[in-house]
């Protein structure tokens, strides 16, 4: 979980913005540049371009870029949306942690697919009749009783033959 958080949140914050991305963002905000910044970056010190042409291209791109504030040209809208979504999610998790009667960490593990955790319950099974190991003829009803201690209300019994994927129908009598 911590690794996922690091990869998805912390690593992108530490990463440097790509020069071509920033050049394209500035050019989109200033159409008069006509790809001068992108061309200067892509051709760089290429041997296949005339050096005089390259100097002229870099000089033009340099003059145009000097007149622009990159912070104004590169939109921070996506960052603001991501920050708002993260803030809302953090508040929701905090409220859940405060209101929920059960611990937060197991709930988060279940939400992210950990099926190995036992279900949370305050129910104690005190006695079951008949005891484990009894056999029944297929198709015949099996009567059993269970005495439970359930402080938070009624308990529901689900019987499964396939490890919890499906539940068999049960009838309840008192």
C-alpha positions, 0 to 999 in steps of 0.5 A: 500500500505504501509502495503504491502511494509512493509510486502514484503520488510522491514520485510524480511530484519529484519528477521534472517536467519534460522540456518538450511538454513545457515548450508545447504548453507555452506554444499553445498559450502563445500561437505566435511562436509557431513551433519555434521552441519545439523545433529548437529543442528537437533539433538541438545540436543536430549535425544534419541541420545547417549551423547558421539556421540552427543559431537563427532558430535558437535566437528566435526561440530564445527571444520569444521565450524570454518574453513569456512567464512559463508559470502563466503559460503552463496550465495548473488546472489539472494539478488543482483538480487532482489536489481537490480530489485528493483533499476530498478523498482524505476528508472522506477517509478521515470521516470514515475513520472517526465514524466507523466502529471498526478499525480503518486499516483492515477496511482499506485492505479489503477495499484494495482487494485483500481477500485473506482477512477474516470478516469483522464481527463482534459475534461469538459462537458459543455452542453448535449442535450437532458438532463438526464432522457430522454427515447428512444425506444429500438433498435432506435438510440438516437441523442444527442450532447455534448459541451466539453472543451478538451485542450489535443486533441479529446475526445472519447465517450464510452457508457456503460450499465453495469458500464464500463465492455463493451462499446456500439458502437457509431457513431460520427458526427460533 
